[in-house]
Amino acid sequence: MSVAFLNELIATITQRGRALMARKHGTPAPAADLPGMCDALYSGLGEASGVVLAADILAAYGALSHEQRVAFFRDLAERYGPDRDKVRALLVKLNADPDDDDTAALLHQASEPRRQELIRRLNMAPGGTAAIVAMRADLLGAIKDHPELAVLDADFVHLLASWFNPGFLVLRRIDWSTPAAILEKIIHHEAVHEITDWDDLRRRIDPGDRRLYAFFHPVLVDEPLIFVEVALMTEVPSAIAPILEDGREEIPAAEATVAGFYSLSICQKGLGGISFGSFLIKRVAEELSGELPHLKSFATLSPVPNFKTWLDAERAKETSPVIAQEWRADLAVVDRPGWFLEPELADRPREPLVALLAYYLLAMKDATGKPFDPVARLHLRNGARLERINWLADKSDKGLAQSAGMMVNYLYELNDIVKNHELYANEDHLVAAPMVTAQLKKIPKMP
């Protein structure tokens, strides 16, 4: 054992002891010290000393107010970009000799924002990964009012997408024997169909025709990252109430022919935008196919969370190219509380709403040319087919407010997933069943 290593180890133990005593007495480093601490960490201290300093930085960050955290993010965005002078010098050198592989490699390194390396070094701290995920959740909240921080978020996304590569993730089935601490997190993070109590949770995970699967990361062993709830059924689901109702009749898993994915929830806000959902559904489909080879179909029963907001905006226009004038009176029915309970009213808005939902899912695009609806984007990118629009499939207050009570099925035909994905990725083609695409003919002015 070298003398240098022993000296560093002793220094580390001493610094760690001082840091722990400071935190014990509630005296983390003041916010003013953070820039200097980050500079010291980035400068390349020994590994052991760097671990201590990284932990101190994260502890100091944890004590900051919202305004101080925004200032910290702004400092990272402004001071830890690429070394532009070095990049320019290497570009000149590479232009002079385009075949110089060593210069090309150095240019690649220099063009990486230095804050990426700083974040990597922060990850050395005990609990660093969880702290960085939480830090990114704070950053996402700050970006709404400070869009200039998006450049910093791009670095977080780049690193987290690598650290949380699906190849590293562990698929676990959640059942009634799962530790209570994890079950509590499932209840808390269910974002699609609220789990009201422990009995409700048990109805979703304990019967033989129900499943819940979650992805975990080896570093965050008791923290589910994302989970999906599955109903084993004899037909593709067309409404959510029969799936969730108390007292329903259970079917033997051996008789099921359909796996219905009816809820997908992400548990870590700091991992928003990191693609897990598509991989989770594929992994679960493979798992179920192995356990229950008689399953014939894998389909979702999916919400359309932003449809009603879009629809209201279109209706507010004096003239909308997608809303026929003769539809307006029927569409106004959905403004009445309890409209779906009145037999003489309930079916009036059906035709225009179904047509407009088909348009919203297949024709509305974001700035990149992909589907505007985030759920459609997830499943169509993943190789699913938009199979069916289900009228009044979710009569809950949330379902009515988000999508006028409608839900959709995305069908995963395992033999077609790769083909459908390639059509989406290479040609921006959205695969949908004829009964859905036929609805587009009813739209007055298609783009």
SULGI-V399195 format. One record per residue. SS is DSSP state (alpha for helix, beta for strand, coil for the rest). D_FIRST is the distance of its C-alpha to the first C-alpha in Angstrom with 2 decimals. Layout:
ss->{SS,SS}
d_first->{D_FIRST,D_FIRST}
This chain:
ss->{coil,coil,alpha,alpha,alpha,alpha,alpha,alpha,alpha,alpha,alpha,alpha,alpha,alpha,alpha,alpha,alpha,alpha,alpha,alpha,alpha,alpha,alpha,alpha,coil,coil,coil,coil,coil,coil,alpha,alpha,alpha,alpha,alpha,alpha,alpha,alpha,alpha,alpha,alpha,alpha,alpha,coil,coil,coil,alpha,alpha,alpha,alpha,alpha,alpha,alpha,alpha,alpha,alpha,alpha,alpha,alpha,alpha,alpha,alpha,coil,coil,coil,alpha,alpha,alpha,alpha,alpha,alpha,alpha,alpha,alpha,alpha,alpha,alpha,alpha,alpha,coil,coil,coil,coil,alpha,alpha,alpha,alpha,alpha,alpha,alpha,alpha,alpha,alpha,alpha,alpha,alpha,coil,coil,coil,coil,alpha,alpha,alpha,alpha,alpha,alpha,alpha,alpha,alpha,alpha,alpha,coil,coil,alpha,alpha,alpha,alpha,alpha,alpha,alpha,alpha,alpha,coil,coil,coil,coil,coil,alpha,alpha,alpha,alpha,alpha,alpha,alpha,alpha,alpha,alpha,alpha,alpha,alpha,alpha,alpha,alpha,coil,coil,coil,alpha,alpha,alpha,alpha,alpha,alpha,alpha,alpha,alpha,alpha,alpha,alpha,alpha,alpha,alpha,alpha,alpha,coil,coil,alpha,alpha,alpha,beta,beta,beta,beta,beta,coil,coil,coil,coil,coil,coil,alpha,alpha,alpha,alpha,alpha,alpha,alpha,alpha,alpha,alpha,coil,coil,coil,coil,coil,coil,coil,coil,alpha,alpha,alpha,alpha,alpha,alpha,alpha,alpha,coil,coil,coil,coil,beta,beta,beta,beta,beta,beta,beta,beta,coil,coil,beta,coil,coil,coil,coil,coil,beta,beta,beta,beta,beta,beta,beta,beta,coil,coil,coil,coil,coil,coil,coil,alpha,alpha,alpha,alpha,coil,coil,coil,coil,coil,coil,coil,coil,alpha,alpha,alpha,coil,coil,beta,beta,beta,beta,beta,beta,beta,beta,beta,coil,coil,alpha,alpha,alpha,coil,coil,coil,coil,coil,alpha,alpha,alpha,alpha,alpha,alpha,alpha,alpha,alpha,alpha,alpha,alpha,alpha,alpha,alpha,coil,coil,coil,coil,coil,beta,beta,beta,beta,coil,beta,coil,coil,coil,coil,alpha,alpha,alpha,alpha,alpha,alpha,alpha,alpha,alpha,alpha,coil,coil,coil,coil,coil,coil,coil,coil,alpha,alpha,alpha,alpha,alpha,alpha,alpha,alpha,alpha,alpha,alpha,coil,coil,coil,alpha,alpha,alpha,coil,alpha,alpha,alpha,alpha,coil,coil,coil,alpha,alpha,alpha,alpha,alpha,alpha,alpha,alpha,alpha,alpha,alpha,alpha,alpha,coil,coil,beta,coil,coil,coil,coil,coil,beta,coil,coil,alpha,alpha,alpha,alpha,alpha,alpha,alpha,alpha,coil,coil,coil,beta,beta,beta,beta,beta,beta,coil,coil,coil,coil,coil,coil,alpha,alpha,alpha,alpha,alpha,alpha,alpha,coil,coil,coil,beta,beta,beta,beta,beta,beta,coil,coil,coil,coil,alpha,alpha,alpha,alpha,alpha,alpha,alpha,alpha,alpha,alpha,alpha,coil,coil,coil,coil,beta,coil,alpha,alpha,alpha,alpha,alpha,alpha,alpha,alpha,alpha,coil,coil,coil,coil,coil}
d_first->{0.00,3.82,6.69,8.61,7.00,7.29,10.67,11.72,11.07,13.10,15.63,16.00,16.74,19.13,20.83,21.16,22.75,25.09,26.00,26.80,28.88,30.70,31.58,32.62,35.07,36.26,35.03,33.28,32.97,36.49,37.76,37.98,34.20,33.61,34.30,31.84,29.16,29.80,29.65,26.27,24.92,26.53,25.26,21.78,19.38,15.75,15.74,14.92,17.39,19.79,19.98,21.08,23.54,24.94,25.63,27.30,29.44,30.60,31.43,33.37,35.15,36.20,38.04,40.06,43.78,45.26,46.35,42.92,41.34,43.90,43.00,39.29,40.21,42.48,39.76,37.48,40.48,41.51,38.33,35.96,38.15,37.53,37.05,40.73,40.72,38.00,39.89,43.13,41.64,40.16,43.49,45.32,43.03,43.37,47.14,47.30,45.44,45.64,43.88,40.67,38.20,35.25,37.29,38.39,34.82,34.00,37.23,36.31,33.04,34.84,37.67,35.53,36.00,32.91,33.43,32.34,28.81,28.99,30.11,27.29,24.78,26.78,26.38,22.64,23.77,24.29,27.87,27.89,30.04,32.71,32.74,33.27,36.05,37.66,37.32,39.15,41.88,42.39,42.55,45.21,47.25,47.02,48.02,51.53,52.30,49.87,50.19,48.27,45.08,45.68,43.55,40.54,41.47,41.43,37.70,37.10,39.27,37.46,34.04,35.34,37.41,34.28,32.19,35.22,36.34,38.58,36.42,33.77,36.38,37.29,41.00,41.96,45.44,46.23,48.64,49.80,46.86,44.33,42.66,44.98,42.50,42.56,46.33,46.81,45.03,47.33,50.33,49.12,48.31,51.38,52.93,55.90,57.77,56.89,55.84,58.04,56.62,54.83,57.96,58.06,54.43,55.22,58.16,55.87,53.15,54.65,57.77,57.50,58.80,56.25,52.65,49.94,46.77,43.83,40.84,37.45,34.09,30.94,29.40,32.67,33.43,36.34,37.79,40.51,40.66,44.17,46.64,49.94,52.79,54.92,58.39,59.53,63.21,66.20,66.90,65.21,65.16,67.64,67.08,64.31,66.38,66.91,63.16,62.32,65.41,65.32,67.31,67.16,67.71,64.54,64.72,62.91,59.95,61.45,64.51,62.71,63.17,61.60,58.20,58.90,56.01,57.44,54.61,51.40,49.35,46.11,44.08,41.75,43.67,40.66,40.81,44.45,45.28,42.35,44.25,43.75,47.34,48.44,45.49,45.92,49.60,48.99,46.31,48.60,51.53,49.58,48.52,52.12,53.53,51.47,52.48,56.09,57.24,60.79,59.88,61.88,61.06,58.18,59.53,58.65,60.91,59.69,60.63,61.72,60.27,61.76,65.09,67.28,65.94,66.73,70.12,71.09,70.29,72.50,75.29,75.21,76.22,79.98,79.71,76.75,76.82,75.42,77.59,81.20,83.67,85.17,81.78,81.47,83.70,81.89,78.46,79.66,79.93,76.16,76.52,78.50,76.59,76.84,78.49,77.03,78.84,82.28,83.79,85.96,83.00,79.96,80.63,82.00,78.76,77.39,78.50,77.36,74.06,73.08,74.02,72.15,69.03,69.12,69.46,66.61,64.21,65.24,66.53,64.64,61.61,58.83,57.97,56.09,59.06,57.56,59.26,59.53,59.05,55.34,56.00,58.11,55.45,52.84,55.01,56.87,53.70,52.36,55.34,57.63,61.38,63.25,65.57,67.73,68.60,69.34,72.02,71.45,68.40,66.78,69.30,66.78,66.95,63.72,64.99,68.31,66.74,64.29,66.37,69.87,68.80,68.00,65.01,64.24,63.01,60.49,60.69,57.75,59.28,56.28,58.00,58.75,55.55,54.20,57.64,58.21,54.80,55.48,58.90,57.35,54.48,56.48,60.00,59.68,61.99,62.04,63.09,65.63,68.31,71.90,73.02,70.58,71.25,74.98,74.65,73.90,77.50,78.67,76.85,79.48,77.45,74.42,72.28}
